[in-house]
């Protein structure tokens, strides 16, 4: 174990000292500014041994432990009055296997850090989301995703994990232990602290971008063709003229955007770095440079998932709700697609999925709008993004997730004391 450095602050009276550097009563808030907490201890382990010592200390003292990465979740996943573990010191891609197309990384590795490292080995991530600032552990824990009906979420690429469980042990699970692996693929941080992960990756590739601005009727007319005919396809439907600007989406000068879609298509192209083109709306570049981008102004987002075969119907239902009941809501509605997978708590479990995202402006009362969207999509058997605002309950999970009991069984085995639960996750998975 590394040498122990003096604690940077004095612990509160009658409180014991964790065996690594820590801060006490340090306020935390997320990127969106809608979640905050003041844990008793904030620790930043620099080695696996320090992380293990911190968890064992928490178990001994009866403290909850929650991990934090980049803080891009809009839900209360991180909140704790116990120990908050910042994983940013456990970062880096640690190995690649080009023959098997695998990459290993520390749990706190930021998604953007995979790009150059994998590329130099002839590899790349199969898919990415709009934002690449999250930690890989956070992305896995919440089933973060990009878009593409033949492409899964980050969690579907997890092939091995090494974690600290609620017994204070380091354990690992791979493809020969599918029960535990499928629980770990999407776990909301409730199984333990992810130290290392191994992902299935792909051969590196370049992408060609094509951005267009079709009317809603034009979007409907090419719905099936666009979903099936593009590696990545998504659109942001704009209910008003000001909608695109709320996400800083570039639009043609003088063109009305009400009831139009800012539409993105990305397809793999055979080229090299000499063919890179930065032209807005028609870029060509390495995959990891071209797909993520934008969405830098804070917003508060809710994202629900419906069966792909009912996607158009669900989108039209939300559009009608905005037009008739909530015309003051102007954020674009983003629509994407994700391939089915087998993770027990994945929103894409055993069904290809249409993704519907809506947002509210920070500082406004957007709750009636989000609750109405939730109620509207509930009739489509909608599941929710675990890292974004949602209204899921234990009873809804029981109806929506056929392998919930399998997940809960693994969770209780790995963390029988509930060390890795907080109020939010306990209500759902306790």
C-alpha positions as CSV (number, residue, x, y, z in Angstrom):
1,X,0.0,0.0,0.0
2,X,1.2,3.5,-0.7
3,X,2.4,5.8,2.1
4,X,-0.4,7.5,3.9
5,X,-0.3,11.3,3.7
6,X,-1.6,13.6,6.4
7,X,-5.3,14.4,6.1
8,X,-5.9,17.8,4.5
9,X,-8.6,18.8,7.0
10,X,-9.3,17.9,10.6
11,X,-12.1,15.4,11.1
12,X,-15.2,16.5,13.0
13,X,-15.1,15.7,16.7
14,X,-15.7,12.1,17.6
15,X,-15.3,11.0,14.0
16,X,-12.5,8.5,13.0
17,X,-10.0,9.3,10.3
18,X,-10.1,7.3,6.9
19,X,-6.8,5.7,6.0
20,X,-6.1,8.1,3.1
21,X,-6.4,11.8,2.2
22,X,-9.9,13.1,2.7
23,X,-12.0,16.2,3.1
24,X,-15.0,16.5,5.5
25,X,-18.3,18.2,4.9
26,X,-17.3,19.2,1.4
27,X,-20.3,20.2,-0.7
28,X,-20.8,18.5,-4.0
29,X,-23.1,19.4,-6.9
30,X,-23.6,17.9,-10.4
31,X,-22.9,19.4,-13.8
32,X,-26.5,20.4,-14.3
33,X,-26.8,22.1,-10.9
34,X,-29.9,20.2,-9.9
35,X,-28.3,17.7,-7.4
36,X,-26.1,18.3,-4.4
37,X,-24.9,16.6,-1.3
38,X,-22.6,17.2,1.7
39,X,-21.0,13.8,2.5
40,X,-19.2,13.3,5.8
41,X,-16.1,12.3,3.9
42,X,-14.9,12.9,0.3
43,X,-12.0,10.6,-0.6
44,X,-9.9,10.5,-3.8
45,X,-8.0,7.2,-3.9
46,X,-4.9,7.1,-6.1
47,X,-4.4,3.4,-6.0
48,X,-6.6,0.3,-5.7
49,X,-5.3,-0.3,-2.2
50,X,-6.4,3.1,-1.1
51,X,-9.9,2.5,-2.6
52,X,-10.1,-0.8,-0.8
53,X,-9.0,0.7,2.5
54,X,-11.6,3.4,2.2
55,X,-14.4,0.9,1.6
56,X,-13.3,-1.2,4.5
57,X,-13.3,1.9,6.7
58,X,-16.8,2.7,5.6
59,X,-18.0,-0.8,6.3
60,X,-16.5,-0.7,9.8
61,X,-18.1,2.7,10.5
62,X,-21.4,1.9,9.0
63,X,-21.1,4.6,6.3
64,X,-22.7,4.5,2.9
65,X,-20.4,4.8,-0.1
66,X,-21.2,6.3,-3.4
67,X,-18.9,6.8,-6.3
68,X,-18.7,10.0,-8.4
69,X,-17.2,10.5,-11.8
70,X,-17.9,13.6,-13.9
71,X,-21.2,14.4,-12.3
72,X,-23.2,14.3,-15.6
73,X,-26.2,12.5,-14.1
74,X,-29.4,14.5,-13.3
75,X,-30.7,12.0,-10.8
76,X,-29.7,11.6,-7.1
77,X,-27.3,8.7,-7.8
78,X,-24.4,10.3,-6.1
79,X,-26.0,11.8,-2.9
80,X,-24.7,10.4,0.4
81,X,-24.2,11.7,3.9
82,X,-21.5,9.0,4.3
83,X,-18.5,8.6,2.0
84,X,-18.2,10.0,-1.5
85,X,-15.5,8.4,-3.5
86,X,-14.1,10.4,-6.4
87,X,-12.6,8.0,-8.9
88,X,-10.7,10.6,-11.0
89,X,-7.4,9.4,-9.6
90,X,-8.0,5.9,-10.9
91,X,-7.8,6.6,-14.6
92,X,-6.2,5.5,-17.8
93,X,-6.5,2.9,-20.5
94,X,-4.3,0.1,-19.2
95,X,-4.2,-2.4,-22.1
96,X,-5.5,-3.4,-25.5
97,X,-5.8,-6.7,-27.3
98,X,-6.1,-6.1,-31.0
99,X,-6.7,-9.7,-31.9
100,X,-9.7,-10.0,-29.6
101,X,-10.7,-6.3,-30.0
102,X,-10.6,-5.6,-26.3
103,X,-9.5,-2.6,-24.1
104,X,-9.0,-2.4,-20.4
105,X,-9.2,0.8,-18.4
106,X,-9.4,2.0,-14.8
107,X,-12.9,2.8,-13.5
108,X,-12.4,6.6,-13.4
109,X,-11.2,6.9,-17.0
110,X,-13.0,9.7,-18.9
111,X,-14.6,8.5,-22.2
112,X,-12.7,11.1,-24.2
113,X,-9.4,9.6,-23.0
114,X,-10.1,6.4,-25.0
115,X,-9.9,8.1,-28.3
116,X,-6.2,8.6,-29.2
117,X,-5.0,5.6,-27.1
118,X,-7.3,3.1,-28.9
119,X,-6.7,4.8,-32.3
120,X,-3.0,4.3,-32.0
121,X,-3.7,0.6,-31.6
122,X,-6.0,0.4,-34.6
123,X,-9.1,0.3,-32.4
124,X,-12.1,2.4,-31.4
125,X,-15.2,2.5,-29.3
126,X,-18.1,1.0,-31.3
127,X,-20.4,3.9,-30.3
128,X,-20.5,7.1,-28.3
129,X,-23.0,9.5,-27.0
130,X,-23.5,13.2,-27.6
131,X,-21.2,13.9,-24.6
132,X,-17.8,12.3,-23.9
133,X,-16.9,13.9,-20.5
134,X,-18.4,11.1,-18.3
135,X,-16.3,8.5,-16.6
136,X,-16.5,5.0,-18.0
137,X,-17.9,3.7,-14.7
138,X,-20.7,6.2,-14.7
139,X,-21.5,5.5,-18.4
140,X,-21.6,1.8,-17.7
141,X,-23.6,2.2,-14.5
142,X,-26.4,4.2,-16.2
143,X,-26.4,2.5,-19.7
144,X,-25.3,5.7,-21.5
145,X,-25.5,5.3,-25.2
146,X,-25.2,6.9,-28.7
147,X,-27.5,6.2,-31.6
148,X,-27.8,3.4,-34.1
149,X,-30.3,0.5,-34.3
150,X,-27.5,-2.0,-34.7
151,X,-25.3,-0.5,-32.0
152,X,-25.7,-1.1,-28.2
153,X,-25.1,1.1,-25.3
154,X,-21.8,1.3,-23.4
155,X,-22.9,-1.4,-21.0
156,X,-23.5,-3.9,-23.7
157,X,-19.7,-3.8,-24.4
158,X,-18.6,-4.7,-20.9
159,X,-16.9,-8.1,-20.9
160,X,-15.0,-8.1,-17.5
161,X,-15.0,-6.0,-14.4
162,X,-12.9,-5.9,-11.2
163,X,-14.6,-4.3,-8.3
164,X,-14.7,-3.8,-4.5
165,X,-17.8,-5.4,-3.1
166,X,-19.7,-4.7,0.1
167,X,-17.7,-7.4,2.0
168,X,-14.6,-5.3,1.5
169,X,-13.2,-7.7,-1.1
170,X,-11.8,-7.2,-4.6
171,X,-13.6,-9.6,-6.9
172,X,-13.8,-9.9,-10.7
173,X,-16.4,-11.2,-13.1
174,X,-16.0,-12.1,-16.8
175,X,-17.9,-13.9,-19.5
176,X,-17.7,-17.3,-17.7
177,X,-19.8,-15.7,-14.9
178,X,-22.7,-14.2,-17.0
179,X,-25.1,-14.0,-14.0
180,X,-22.8,-11.5,-12.2
181,X,-21.6,-9.8,-15.4
182,X,-25.1,-9.0,-16.6
183,X,-25.9,-7.5,-13.2
184,X,-22.7,-5.5,-13.3
185,X,-23.2,-4.1,-16.8
186,X,-25.9,-1.8,-15.5
187,X,-25.9,-1.5,-11.7
188,X,-26.4,2.2,-10.7
189,X,-23.3,1.9,-8.6
190,X,-25.0,-0.5,-6.2
191,X,-22.7,-3.5,-6.5
192,X,-19.5,-1.8,-5.5
193,X,-16.6,0.4,-6.7
194,X,-15.4,-0.4,-10.3
195,X,-11.6,-0.5,-10.3
196,X,-11.1,-1.9,-13.8
197,X,-13.2,-2.7,-16.8
198,X,-12.7,-4.5,-20.1
199,X,-14.7,-3.4,-23.1
200,X,-15.4,-5.0,-26.5
201,X,-14.1,-2.5,-29.1
202,X,-13.9,-2.5,-32.9
203,X,-11.4,-1.7,-35.6
204,X,-10.9,2.0,-35.8
205,X,-13.0,3.9,-38.4
206,X,-13.7,7.3,-39.8
207,X,-17.2,8.9,-40.0
208,X,-18.9,11.2,-42.6
209,X,-21.4,13.6,-41.1
210,X,-24.5,14.9,-42.9
211,X,-26.8,17.4,-41.1
212,X,-30.1,18.3,-42.7
213,X,-33.2,20.2,-41.6
214,X,-36.3,18.4,-42.8
215,X,-39.9,19.3,-41.9
216,X,-41.7,16.9,-39.6
217,X,-43.6,15.4,-42.5
218,X,-40.3,14.8,-44.3
219,X,-38.9,13.1,-41.2
220,X,-41.9,10.8,-41.0
221,X,-41.6,9.9,-44.7
222,X,-38.1,8.6,-44.4
223,X,-38.4,7.2,-40.8
224,X,-37.7,3.5,-41.5
225,X,-35.2,4.2,-44.3
226,X,-33.1,6.5,-42.1
227,X,-33.1,4.2,-39.1
228,X,-32.0,1.2,-41.2
229,X,-29.8,3.0,-43.6
230,X,-27.4,4.9,-41.4
231,X,-24.7,3.8,-38.9
232,X,-25.8,6.6,-36.6
233,X,-29.1,8.4,-37.1
234,X,-30.8,10.9,-34.7
235,X,-32.8,14.1,-34.9
236,X,-33.8,16.9,-32.6
237,X,-37.4,18.1,-33.3
238,X,-37.9,21.8,-32.7
239,X,-41.3,23.0,-31.3
240,X,-40.4,26.7,-31.7
241,X,-38.0,29.1,-33.4
242,X,-35.9,29.5,-30.3
243,X,-35.6,25.7,-29.8
244,X,-32.3,25.1,-31.7
245,X,-30.5,27.9,-29.9
246,X,-31.2,26.3,-26.5
247,X,-28.8,23.5,-27.4
248,X,-26.6,25.7,-29.5
249,X,-27.5,23.9,-32.7
250,X,-26.4,25.7,-35.9
251,X,-29.2,26.3,-38.3
252,X,-29.4,27.8,-41.8
253,X,-29.7,31.6,-41.8
254,X,-33.3,32.8,-42.5
255,X,-34.8,29.3,-42.4
256,X,-37.7,28.7,-40.0
257,X,-37.2,25.9,-37.6
258,X,-40.6,25.4,-36.0
259,X,-41.8,21.8,-36.6
260,X,-38.5,20.9,-38.3
261,X,-35.8,18.5,-37.2
262,X,-32.1,19.1,-36.8
263,X,-31.1,15.7,-38.2
264,X,-27.8,14.0,-37.9
265,X,-26.6,11.1,-40.0
266,X,-23.1,9.5,-39.6
267,X,-21.7,6.7,-41.7
268,X,-18.3,5.0,-41.9
269,X,-16.1,6.0,-44.8
270,X,-12.8,4.6,-46.2
271,X,-10.3,7.4,-45.8
272,X,-7.2,8.5,-43.8
273,X,-6.3,11.7,-41.9
274,X,-5.5,13.4,-45.2
275,X,-9.2,13.4,-45.9
276,X,-10.3,15.1,-42.7
277,X,-12.8,17.9,-43.4
278,X,-14.0,20.3,-40.7
279,X,-16.9,21.7,-42.7
280,X,-19.9,22.3,-40.4
281,X,-22.6,19.8,-41.2
282,X,-20.5,17.8,-43.5
283,X,-17.4,16.9,-41.4
284,X,-15.2,13.9,-42.0
285,X,-12.9,12.8,-39.2
286,X,-11.9,10.0,-36.8
287,X,-15.0,8.5,-35.1
288,X,-14.2,9.7,-31.6
289,X,-13.7,13.3,-32.8
290,X,-16.8,13.7,-34.9
291,X,-19.7,12.2,-33.0
292,X,-19.5,13.7,-29.5
293,X,-19.9,17.5,-29.3
294,X,-22.1,20.4,-28.3
295,X,-24.6,20.4,-25.4
296,X,-22.4,22.6,-23.2
297,X,-25.0,24.9,-21.7
298,X,-26.5,23.2,-18.6
299,X,-30.1,21.9,-19.0
300,X,-32.2,19.4,-17.0
301,X,-33.1,16.3,-19.1
302,X,-35.5,13.4,-18.9
303,X,-35.0,10.5,-21.3
304,X,-37.4,7.6,-21.8
305,X,-37.2,4.5,-23.9
306,X,-40.0,2.8,-25.9
307,X,-40.1,-0.3,-28.1
308,X,-38.7,0.7,-31.5
309,X,-41.8,-0.5,-33.3
310,X,-43.8,2.1,-31.4
311,X,-41.3,4.9,-31.7
312,X,-43.1,7.1,-34.2
313,X,-46.4,6.8,-32.3
314,X,-44.7,7.8,-29.0
315,X,-42.9,10.7,-30.6
316,X,-46.1,12.0,-32.1
317,X,-47.8,11.7,-28.7
318,X,-45.2,13.8,-27.0
319,X,-45.3,16.4,-29.8
320,X,-49.1,16.7,-29.3
321,X,-48.6,17.1,-25.6
322,X,-46.2,19.9,-26.1
323,X,-48.5,21.7,-28.6
324,X,-51.7,21.4,-26.6
325,X,-50.7,21.4,-22.9
326,X,-47.2,22.8,-22.7
327,X,-46.6,25.3,-25.5
328,X,-44.2,27.2,-23.3
329,X,-41.7,24.3,-23.4
330,X,-39.3,25.0,-26.2
331,X,-36.3,22.7,-25.8
332,X,-35.9,20.3,-28.8
333,X,-37.0,16.7,-28.4
334,X,-34.1,14.4,-29.2
335,X,-34.9,11.0,-30.8
336,X,-32.4,8.2,-31.2
337,X,-32.2,4.4,-31.5
338,X,-30.3,1.7,-29.5
339,X,-30.0,-2.0,-30.1
340,X,-31.3,-4.6,-27.6
341,X,-29.0,-6.2,-25.0
342,X,-29.1,-8.7,-22.1
343,X,-28.1,-6.7,-19.1
344,X,-30.6,-7.2,-16.3
345,X,-31.2,-3.5,-15.6
346,X,-30.5,-2.2,-19.0
347,X,-33.3,0.0,-20.4
348,X,-32.7,-1.9,-23.7
349,X,-33.1,-5.3,-22.2
350,X,-34.4,-7.6,-24.9
351,X,-35.9,-4.9,-27.0
352,X,-34.6,-2.6,-29.8
353,X,-35.5,0.9,-28.6
354,X,-36.5,4.4,-29.6
355,X,-35.0,7.0,-27.3
356,X,-37.1,10.1,-26.5
357,X,-35.4,13.0,-24.6
358,X,-37.0,16.2,-23.4
359,X,-35.5,18.9,-21.2
360,X,-36.5,21.8,-18.9
361,X,-34.7,25.1,-18.3
362,X,-32.8,25.3,-15.1
363,X,-34.5,27.6,-12.6
364,X,-38.0,27.1,-14.1
365,X,-40.9,24.9,-12.9
366,X,-40.7,22.2,-15.6
367,X,-42.1,19.5,-13.3
368,X,-45.7,19.5,-14.6
369,X,-44.4,19.1,-18.1
370,X,-42.0,16.2,-17.3
371,X,-44.7,14.5,-15.2
372,X,-47.1,14.7,-18.2
373,X,-44.5,13.3,-20.5
374,X,-43.9,10.5,-18.1
375,X,-47.6,9.7,-17.9
376,X,-47.9,9.8,-21.7
377,X,-45.1,7.4,-22.3
378,X,-46.0,5.0,-19.5
379,X,-48.7,3.6,-21.8
380,X,-45.8,2.7,-24.2
381,X,-44.1,0.6,-21.4
382,X,-41.4,3.2,-21.3
383,X,-38.2,2.6,-19.4
384,X,-36.0,5.4,-18.2
385,X,-32.4,6.5,-18.5
386,X,-30.9,5.9,-15.0
387,X,-28.8,9.0,-15.1
388,X,-31.6,11.4,-16.1
389,X,-34.7,12.7,-14.4
390,X,-37.3,10.0,-14.2
391,X,-40.3,8.9,-12.2
392,X,-39.6,5.2,-11.9
393,X,-40.8,3.3,-8.8
394,X,-40.1,-0.2,-7.5
395,X,-43.5,-1.4,-8.7
396,X,-42.8,0.0,-12.2
397,X,-39.4,-1.7,-12.3
398,X,-41.1,-5.0,-11.4
399,X,-43.4,-4.7,-14.4
400,X,-40.8,-3.4,-16.8
401,X,-37.7,-5.5,-16.0
402,X,-38.2,-9.3,-16.3
403,X,-34.8,-10.0,-14.8
404,X,-35.1,-7.7,-11.8
405,X,-35.1,-10.5,-9.3
406,X,-31.9,-11.9,-10.8
407,X,-30.2,-8.5,-10.4
408,X,-31.4,-8.1,-6.9
409,X,-30.1,-11.5,-6.0
410,X,-26.6,-10.6,-7.2
411,X,-26.8,-7.2,-5.5
412,X,-27.6,-8.7,-2.1
413,X,-24.8,-11.3,-2.4
414,X,-22.2,-8.6,-3.2
415,X,-23.5,-6.0,-0.8
416,X,-25.6,-7.6,2.0
417,X,-25.4,-4.5,4.3
418,X,-26.4,-2.1,1.6
419,X,-23.2,-0.1,1.9
420,X,-23.5,1.0,-1.7
421,X,-27.1,2.2,-1.5
422,X,-28.4,5.7,-0.9
423,X,-32.0,6.8,-0.4
424,X,-32.6,7.0,-4.2
425,X,-31.3,3.6,-5.1
426,X,-32.6,1.9,-1.9
427,X,-36.2,2.9,-2.9
428,X,-35.6,1.2,-6.3
429,X,-33.3,-1.7,-5.6
430,X,-33.1,-2.2,-1.8
